[in-house]
């Protein structure tokens, strides 16, 4: 099994618009590549989702910074098509990131509560 840092570009995880993540890299990073059984899987999923959330939070900040820069940039008449194209791409990424943040926050809490109930 390859370490996440040794993966080829085609093997890197990808977030899809339905908030699913391809590949096993996050699970490997958060669980040292070892999946255990039953209730420990809930805890492992929670850690995996928290890592994905951290990445999404950073992406959200980056998108906000890009948006601010785009709003302050003075496009010339020849560049107006690029302004529209850039804004559309940025807005679609923002929508996906916001939707997925909400999904992973809810899911991580669900797994954390399940794990907490097992401990009590």
VENGILIN-V462145 format. One record per residue. N is the residue number from 1. RES is the residue in three letters. PHI is phi in whole degrees, -180 to 180 (none if undefined). Layout:
{{N & RES & PHI} {N & RES & PHI}}
//
This chain:
{{1 & UNK & none} {2 & UNK & -81} {3 & UNK & -71} {4 & UNK & -58} {5 & UNK & -72} {6 & UNK & -99} {7 & UNK & -73} {8 & UNK & -75} {9 & UNK & -57} {10 & UNK & -68} {11 & UNK & -99} {12 & UNK & -67} {13 & UNK & -66} {14 & UNK & -136} {15 & UNK & -89} {16 & UNK & -97} {17 & UNK & -66} {18 & UNK & -92} {19 & UNK & 73} {20 & UNK & -85} {21 & UNK & -116} {22 & UNK & -82} {23 & UNK & 81} {24 & UNK & -113} {25 & UNK & -61} {26 & UNK & -67} {27 & UNK & -62} {28 & UNK & -66} {29 & UNK & -66} {30 & UNK & -84} {31 & UNK & -124} {32 & UNK & 55} {33 & UNK & 76} {34 & UNK & -116} {35 & UNK & -98} {36 & UNK & -100} {37 & UNK & -105} {38 & UNK & 51} {39 & UNK & -67} {40 & UNK & -69} {41 & UNK & -63} {42 & UNK & -61} {43 & UNK & -66} {44 & UNK & -66} {45 & UNK & -62} {46 & UNK & -61} {47 & UNK & -63} {48 & UNK & -62} {49 & UNK & -67} {50 & UNK & -66} {51 & UNK & -66} {52 & UNK & -62} {53 & UNK & -62} {54 & UNK & -58} {55 & UNK & -65} {56 & UNK & -66} {57 & UNK & -61} {58 & UNK & -64} {59 & UNK & -63} {60 & UNK & -62} {61 & UNK & -64} {62 & UNK & -60} {63 & UNK & -65} {64 & UNK & -65} {65 & UNK & -65} {66 & UNK & -63} {67 & UNK & -61} {68 & UNK & -62} {69 & UNK & -63} {70 & UNK & -65} {71 & UNK & -68} {72 & UNK & -90} {73 & UNK & -78} {74 & UNK & -97} {75 & UNK & -77} {76 & UNK & -81} {77 & UNK & -60} {78 & UNK & -72} {79 & UNK & -100} {80 & UNK & -60} {81 & UNK & -64} {82 & UNK & -70} {83 & UNK & -63} {84 & UNK & -64} {85 & UNK & -63} {86 & UNK & -64} {87 & UNK & -63} {88 & UNK & -63} {89 & UNK & -64} {90 & UNK & -63} {91 & UNK & -65} {92 & UNK & -68} {93 & UNK & -64} {94 & UNK & -60} {95 & UNK & -61} {96 & UNK & -65} {97 & UNK & -63} {98 & UNK & -63} {99 & UNK & -61} {100 & UNK & -74} {101 & UNK & -61} {102 & UNK & -61} {103 & UNK & -62} {104 & UNK & -73} {105 & UNK & -63} {106 & UNK & -63} {107 & UNK & -67} {108 & UNK & -63} {109 & UNK & -63} {110 & UNK & -59} {111 & UNK & -67} {112 & UNK & -66} {113 & UNK & -65} {114 & UNK & -59} {115 & UNK & -66} {116 & UNK & -63} {117 & UNK & -62} {118 & UNK & -68} {119 & UNK & -77} {120 & UNK & -82}}
//
